[in-house]
Amino acid sequence: MSDEALSSPSSLKNALTRLIRRKGLVNRSATEALHAEWTRIVGPEIGRRSRARRIRDGVLEVVVTNSATMEELRGYLHETVLQQIQISLPESKIRSIRYVRAR
């Protein structure tokens, strides 16, 4: 690409967008933002022992490091966390949470 072609703001923006997509940075930053919101909702202690991985078909998948944390999330925290994440991320249309044990 010539220097002339990159001199316009739209050409530079397009080139940067292609580079970000090619390097996978778009998905990484979305995943990091999802996890940051998860940690804000569940708090730092549970946030250290769990990680929001992705949203697929309205299901938030959360990886949990141990059985005690999984039981805590599935038990008395589940409804509260689900409601808070739905309010916080309405555009994601989360309808349920699936907890998965880390391997």
LOSEZA-486810 format. One record per atom (N, C-alpha, C): residue number from 1; x negated, y negated, z. Coordinates in steps of 0.2 Angstrom, whole numbers, m for minus. Each point is the difference from the previous one (the first is absolute). Layout:
<pts>
@resi: NUM | u: X | v: Y | w: Z
...
</pts>
This chain:
<pts>
@resi: 1 | u: m4 | v: 6 | w: 0
@resi: 1 | u: 4 | v: m6 | w: 0
@resi: 1 | u: m4 | v: m6 | w: 0
@resi: 2 | u: 1 | v: m5 | w: m4
@resi: 2 | u: m4 | v: m6 | w: m1
@resi: 2 | u: 1 | v: m5 | w: 6
@resi: 3 | u: m5 | v: m4 | w: 1
@resi: 3 | u: 1 | v: m5 | w: 6
@resi: 3 | u: 6 | v: m4 | w: m2
@resi: 4 | u: 1 | v: m2 | w: m6
@resi: 4 | u: 6 | v: m4 | w: m2
@resi: 4 | u: 6 | v: 3 | w: 2
@resi: 5 | u: 1 | v: 7 | w: m1
@resi: 5 | u: 6 | v: 3 | w: 2
@resi: 5 | u: 1 | v: 0 | w: 8
@resi: 6 | u: m5 | v: 1 | w: 3
@resi: 6 | u: 0 | v: m1 | w: 8
@resi: 6 | u: 1 | v: m7 | w: 3
@resi: 7 | u: m1 | v: m5 | w: m5
@resi: 7 | u: 1 | v: m6 | w: 3
@resi: 7 | u: 7 | v: m3 | w: 2
@resi: 8 | u: 5 | v: 4 | w: m3
@resi: 8 | u: 7 | v: m2 | w: 2
@resi: 8 | u: 2 | v: 3 | w: 6
@resi: 9 | u: 3 | v: m3 | w: 5
@resi: 9 | u: 2 | v: 3 | w: 6
@resi: 9 | u: 4 | v: 7 | w: m1
@resi: 10 | u: 5 | v: 0 | w: m5
@resi: 10 | u: 4 | v: 6 | w: m1
@resi: 10 | u: m5 | v: 6 | w: m2
@resi: 11 | u: m5 | v: m1 | w: m4
@resi: 11 | u: m4 | v: 5 | w: m2
@resi: 11 | u: m4 | v: 3 | w: 5
@resi: 12 | u: m3 | v: m5 | w: 5
@resi: 12 | u: m3 | v: 2 | w: 6
@resi: 12 | u: 4 | v: 4 | w: 4
@resi: 13 | u: 6 | v: m2 | w: 1
@resi: 13 | u: 5 | v: 3 | w: 5
@resi: 13 | u: 1 | v: 7 | w: m3
@resi: 14 | u: 1 | v: 1 | w: m7
@resi: 14 | u: 2 | v: 7 | w: m3
@resi: 14 | u: m6 | v: 4 | w: 1
@resi: 15 | u: m6 | v: m2 | w: m1
@resi: 15 | u: m6 | v: 4 | w: 1
@resi: 15 | u: m1 | v: 2 | w: 7
@resi: 16 | u: 1 | v: m4 | w: 5
@resi: 16 | u: 0 | v: 2 | w: 7
@resi: 16 | u: 5 | v: 5 | w: 2
@resi: 17 | u: 6 | v: m1 | w: m3
@resi: 17 | u: 6 | v: 4 | w: 2
@resi: 17 | u: m2 | v: 7 | w: m3
@resi: 18 | u: m3 | v: 1 | w: m6
@resi: 18 | u: m2 | v: 6 | w: m3
@resi: 18 | u: m5 | v: 3 | w: 5
@resi: 19 | u: m5 | v: m3 | w: 2
@resi: 19 | u: m6 | v: 2 | w: 4
@resi: 19 | u: 3 | v: 3 | w: 7
@resi: 20 | u: 4 | v: m4 | w: 3
@resi: 20 | u: 3 | v: 2 | w: 6
@resi: 20 | u: 4 | v: 7 | w: 0
@resi: 21 | u: 4 | v: 0 | w: m6
@resi: 21 | u: 4 | v: 6 | w: m1
@resi: 21 | u: m5 | v: 6 | w: m1
@resi: 22 | u: m5 | v: m1 | w: m4
@resi: 22 | u: m5 | v: 5 | w: m2
@resi: 22 | u: m3 | v: 3 | w: 6
@resi: 23 | u: m2 | v: m4 | w: 4
@resi: 23 | u: m4 | v: 2 | w: 6
@resi: 23 | u: 5 | v: 2 | w: 6
@resi: 24 | u: 6 | v: 0 | w: m1
@resi: 24 | u: 5 | v: 3 | w: 5
@resi: 24 | u: 1 | v: m5 | w: 6
@resi: 25 | u: m2 | v: m6 | w: m1
@resi: 25 | u: 1 | v: m4 | w: 6
@resi: 25 | u: 7 | v: m2 | w: 1
@resi: 26 | u: 4 | v: 0 | w: m4
@resi: 26 | u: 7 | v: m2 | w: 1
@resi: 26 | u: 4 | v: 5 | w: 5
@resi: 27 | u: m1 | v: 6 | w: m2
@resi: 27 | u: 3 | v: 5 | w: 5
@resi: 27 | u: m3 | v: 0 | w: 7
@resi: 28 | u: m7 | v: m1 | w: 0
@resi: 28 | u: m3 | v: 0 | w: 6
@resi: 28 | u: 2 | v: m5 | w: 5
@resi: 29 | u: 1 | v: m6 | w: m3
@resi: 29 | u: 2 | v: m6 | w: 4
@resi: 29 | u: 7 | v: 1 | w: 2
@resi: 30 | u: 4 | v: 3 | w: m4
@resi: 30 | u: 7 | v: 1 | w: 2
@resi: 30 | u: 1 | v: 5 | w: 6
@resi: 31 | u: m5 | v: 5 | w: m1
@resi: 31 | u: 0 | v: 5 | w: 6
@resi: 31 | u: m3 | v: m3 | w: 6
@resi: 32 | u: m5 | v: m4 | w: m1
@resi: 32 | u: m2 | v: m3 | w: 6
@resi: 32 | u: 5 | v: m5 | w: 4
@resi: 33 | u: 4 | v: m3 | w: m5
@resi: 33 | u: 5 | v: m5 | w: 3
@resi: 33 | u: 5 | v: 4 | w: 4
@resi: 34 | u: 2 | v: 6 | w: m3
@resi: 34 | u: 5 | v: 5 | w: 3
@resi: 34 | u: m2 | v: 2 | w: 6
@resi: 35 | u: m6 | v: 2 | w: 1
@resi: 35 | u: m3 | v: 3 | w: 6
@resi: 35 | u: m1 | v: m6 | w: 5
@resi: 36 | u: m2 | v: m6 | w: m2
@resi: 36 | u: 0 | v: m6 | w: 5
@resi: 36 | u: 7 | v: m1 | w: 3
@resi: 37 | u: 5 | v: 0 | w: m4
@resi: 37 | u: 7 | v: m1 | w: 2
@resi: 37 | u: 2 | v: 6 | w: 5
@resi: 38 | u: m2 | v: 6 | w: m2
@resi: 38 | u: 2 | v: 5 | w: 4
@resi: 38 | u: m3 | v: m1 | w: 7
@resi: 39 | u: m7 | v: m2 | w: 0
@resi: 39 | u: m3 | v: m1 | w: 7
@resi: 39 | u: 3 | v: m5 | w: 4
@resi: 40 | u: 2 | v: m6 | w: m4
@resi: 40 | u: 3 | v: m5 | w: 4
@resi: 40 | u: 7 | v: 2 | w: 3
@resi: 41 | u: 3 | v: 5 | w: m3
@resi: 41 | u: 7 | v: 2 | w: 3
@resi: 41 | u: m1 | v: 5 | w: 5
@resi: 42 | u: m5 | v: 5 | w: m1
@resi: 42 | u: m1 | v: 5 | w: 6
@resi: 42 | u: m5 | v: m2 | w: 5
@resi: 43 | u: m4 | v: m5 | w: m1
@resi: 43 | u: m5 | v: m2 | w: 5
@resi: 43 | u: m6 | v: 3 | w: m2
@resi: 44 | u: m6 | v: m3 | w: 3
@resi: 44 | u: m6 | v: 2 | w: m1
@resi: 44 | u: m2 | v: 7 | w: 2
@resi: 45 | u: 3 | v: 3 | w: 5
@resi: 45 | u: m2 | v: 6 | w: 3
@resi: 45 | u: 3 | v: 6 | w: m5
@resi: 46 | u: 6 | v: m1 | w: m1
@resi: 46 | u: 3 | v: 5 | w: m5
@resi: 46 | u: m3 | v: m1 | w: m7
@resi: 47 | u: m1 | v: m6 | w: m2
@resi: 47 | u: m3 | v: m2 | w: m6
@resi: 47 | u: m7 | v: 3 | w: m1
@resi: 48 | u: m4 | v: 1 | w: 5
@resi: 48 | u: m6 | v: 4 | w: m1
@resi: 48 | u: 1 | v: 7 | w: m1
@resi: 49 | u: 5 | v: 3 | w: 3
@resi: 49 | u: 2 | v: 7 | w: m1
@resi: 49 | u: 4 | v: 2 | w: m6
@resi: 50 | u: 2 | v: m5 | w: m4
@resi: 50 | u: 4 | v: 2 | w: m5
@resi: 50 | u: m1 | v: m5 | w: m6
@resi: 51 | u: 2 | v: 2 | w: m6
@resi: 51 | u: m1 | v: m5 | w: m6
@resi: 51 | u: 5 | v: 1 | w: m5
@resi: 52 | u: 3 | v: m6 | w: m2
@resi: 52 | u: 5 | v: 0 | w: m5
@resi: 52 | u: m3 | v: 1 | w: m6
@resi: 53 | u: 2 | v: 6 | w: m4
@resi: 53 | u: m4 | v: 1 | w: m6
@resi: 53 | u: 3 | v: m2 | w: m6
@resi: 54 | u: 7 | v: 1 | w: m1
@resi: 54 | u: 3 | v: m2 | w: m6
@resi: 54 | u: 8 | v: 0 | w: 1
@resi: 55 | u: 3 | v: m3 | w: m5
@resi: 55 | u: 8 | v: 0 | w: 0
@resi: 55 | u: 1 | v: 3 | w: m7
@resi: 56 | u: 4 | v: 6 | w: 1
@resi: 56 | u: 2 | v: 3 | w: m6
@resi: 56 | u: 8 | v: 2 | w: 0
@resi: 57 | u: 4 | v: m3 | w: m5
@resi: 57 | u: 7 | v: 2 | w: 0
@resi: 57 | u: 3 | v: m2 | w: 7
@resi: 58 | u: m2 | v: m6 | w: 3
@resi: 58 | u: 3 | v: m2 | w: 6
@resi: 58 | u: m2 | v: 3 | w: 6
@resi: 59 | u: m5 | v: 4 | w: 0
@resi: 59 | u: m3 | v: 4 | w: 6
@resi: 59 | u: m7 | v: m3 | w: 1
@resi: 60 | u: m1 | v: m3 | w: 6
@resi: 60 | u: m6 | v: m2 | w: 2
@resi: 60 | u: m4 | v: 6 | w: 3
@resi: 61 | u: m6 | v: 2 | w: m3
@resi: 61 | u: m4 | v: 5 | w: 3
@resi: 61 | u: m5 | v: m2 | w: 4
@resi: 62 | u: 0 | v: 2 | w: 6
@resi: 62 | u: m5 | v: m2 | w: 5
@resi: 62 | u: m4 | v: 6 | w: 3
@resi: 63 | u: m7 | v: 0 | w: m1
@resi: 63 | u: m4 | v: 5 | w: 2
@resi: 63 | u: m2 | v: m1 | w: 8
@resi: 64 | u: 1 | v: 5 | w: 4
@resi: 64 | u: m1 | v: m1 | w: 7
@resi: 64 | u: m6 | v: 5 | w: 2
@resi: 65 | u: m4 | v: m3 | w: 5
@resi: 65 | u: m6 | v: 4 | w: 1
@resi: 65 | u: 1 | v: 6 | w: 5
@resi: 66 | u: 5 | v: m1 | w: 5
@resi: 66 | u: 1 | v: 6 | w: 5
@resi: 66 | u: 7 | v: 1 | w: 1
@resi: 67 | u: 1 | v: 6 | w: 3
@resi: 67 | u: 7 | v: 2 | w: 2
@resi: 67 | u: 4 | v: m5 | w: 5
@resi: 68 | u: m4 | v: m2 | w: 4
@resi: 68 | u: 3 | v: m5 | w: 5
@resi: 68 | u: 3 | v: m6 | w: m3
@resi: 69 | u: m4 | v: m3 | w: m4
@resi: 69 | u: 2 | v: m6 | w: m4
@resi: 69 | u: 6 | v: 2 | w: m4
@resi: 70 | u: 0 | v: 5 | w: m4
@resi: 70 | u: 5 | v: 2 | w: m4
@resi: 70 | u: 7 | v: 1 | w: 4
@resi: 71 | u: 0 | v: 3 | w: 5
@resi: 71 | u: 6 | v: 1 | w: 5
@resi: 71 | u: 2 | v: m7 | w: 2
@resi: 72 | u: m4 | v: m4 | w: 2
@resi: 72 | u: 2 | v: m7 | w: 2
@resi: 72 | u: 3 | v: m4 | w: m6
@resi: 73 | u: m2 | v: 1 | w: m6
@resi: 73 | u: 3 | v: m4 | w: m5
@resi: 73 | u: 6 | v: 4 | w: m3
@resi: 74 | u: 0 | v: 6 | w: 0
@resi: 74 | u: 6 | v: 4 | w: m2
@resi: 74 | u: 6 | v: m1 | w: 6
@resi: 75 | u: m2 | v: m1 | w: 6
@resi: 75 | u: 5 | v: 0 | w: 5
@resi: 75 | u: 3 | v: m7 | w: 1
@resi: 76 | u: m2 | v: m3 | w: 6
@resi: 76 | u: 3 | v: m6 | w: 2
@resi: 76 | u: m2 | v: m6 | w: m4
@resi: 77 | u: m5 | v: 0 | w: m4
@resi: 77 | u: m2 | v: m6 | w: m4
@resi: 77 | u: 3 | v: 0 | w: m7
@resi: 78 | u: 2 | v: 6 | w: m2
@resi: 78 | u: 2 | v: 0 | w: m7
@resi: 78 | u: 5 | v: m5 | w: m3
@resi: 79 | u: 6 | v: 0 | w: 4
@resi: 79 | u: 5 | v: m5 | w: m3
@resi: 79 | u: m2 | v: m7 | w: 1
@resi: 80 | u: m3 | v: m2 | w: 5
@resi: 80 | u: m3 | v: m7 | w: 1
@resi: 80 | u: m5 | v: m2 | w: m6
@resi: 81 | u: m5 | v: 5 | w: m1
@resi: 81 | u: m5 | v: m2 | w: m5
@resi: 81 | u: 4 | v: 0 | w: m7
@resi: 82 | u: 4 | v: 5 | w: m1
@resi: 82 | u: 3 | v: 0 | w: m7
@resi: 82 | u: 4 | v: m7 | w: m1
@resi: 83 | u: 4 | v: m2 | w: 5
@resi: 83 | u: 4 | v: m6 | w: m1
@resi: 83 | u: m5 | v: m6 | w: m1
@resi: 84 | u: m6 | v: 0 | w: 4
@resi: 84 | u: m4 | v: m6 | w: 0
@resi: 84 | u: m4 | v: 0 | w: m7
@resi: 85 | u: m1 | v: 6 | w: m3
@resi: 85 | u: m4 | v: 0 | w: m6
@resi: 85 | u: 5 | v: m2 | w: m6
@resi: 86 | u: 6 | v: 2 | w: 1
@resi: 86 | u: 5 | v: m2 | w: m5
@resi: 86 | u: 1 | v: m8 | w: 0
@resi: 87 | u: 0 | v: m3 | w: 5
@resi: 87 | u: 1 | v: m7 | w: 1
@resi: 87 | u: m6 | v: m3 | w: m3
@resi: 88 | u: m6 | v: 2 | w: 2
@resi: 88 | u: m6 | v: m3 | w: m2
@resi: 88 | u: m2 | v: 1 | w: m8
@resi: 89 | u: 2 | v: 6 | w: m3
@resi: 89 | u: m1 | v: 1 | w: m7
@resi: 89 | u: 6 | v: 2 | w: m3
@resi: 90 | u: 5 | v: m5 | w: m1
@resi: 90 | u: 6 | v: 2 | w: m3
@resi: 90 | u: 0 | v: 2 | w: m7
@resi: 91 | u: m5 | v: m3 | w: m4
@resi: 91 | u: m1 | v: 1 | w: m7
@resi: 91 | u: m2 | v: 7 | w: m1
@resi: 92 | u: m3 | v: 4 | w: 5
@resi: 92 | u: m2 | v: 6 | w: m1
@resi: 92 | u: 5 | v: 6 | w: 0
@resi: 93 | u: 6 | v: m2 | w: 3
@resi: 93 | u: 6 | v: 4 | w: 1
@resi: 93 | u: m2 | v: 7 | w: 3
@resi: 94 | u: m3 | v: m1 | w: 6
@resi: 94 | u: m2 | v: 6 | w: 4
@resi: 94 | u: 7 | v: 2 | w: 3
@resi: 95 | u: 1 | v: 7 | w: m1
@resi: 95 | u: 6 | v: 3 | w: 4
@resi: 95 | u: m2 | v: 5 | w: 5
@resi: 96 | u: m6 | v: 2 | w: 0
@resi: 96 | u: m2 | v: 5 | w: 5
@resi: 96 | u: m8 | v: 0 | w: 0
@resi: 97 | u: m2 | v: 3 | w: 5
@resi: 97 | u: m7 | v: 1 | w: 2
@resi: 97 | u: m2 | v: 7 | w: 0
@resi: 98 | u: m5 | v: 2 | w: m3
@resi: 98 | u: m2 | v: 7 | w: 0
@resi: 98 | u: m7 | v: 0 | w: 3
@resi: 99 | u: m1 | v: 4 | w: 6
@resi: 99 | u: m6 | v: 0 | w: 3
@resi: 99 | u: m4 | v: 7 | w: m2
@resi: 100 | u: m6 | v: m1 | w: m1
@resi: 100 | u: m4 | v: 5 | w: m3
@resi: 100 | u: m7 | v: 1 | w: 5
@resi: 101 | u: m1 | v: 6 | w: 2
@resi: 101 | u: m6 | v: 1 | w: 4
@resi: 101 | u: m7 | v: m1 | w: m4
@resi: 102 | u: m5 | v: m4 | w: 2
@resi: 102 | u: m6 | v: m1 | w: m3
@resi: 102 | u: m4 | v: 7 | w: 0
@resi: 103 | u: m3 | v: 1 | w: m6
@resi: 103 | u: m4 | v: 7 | w: 0
@resi: 103 | u: m7 | v: m1 | w: 1
</pts>
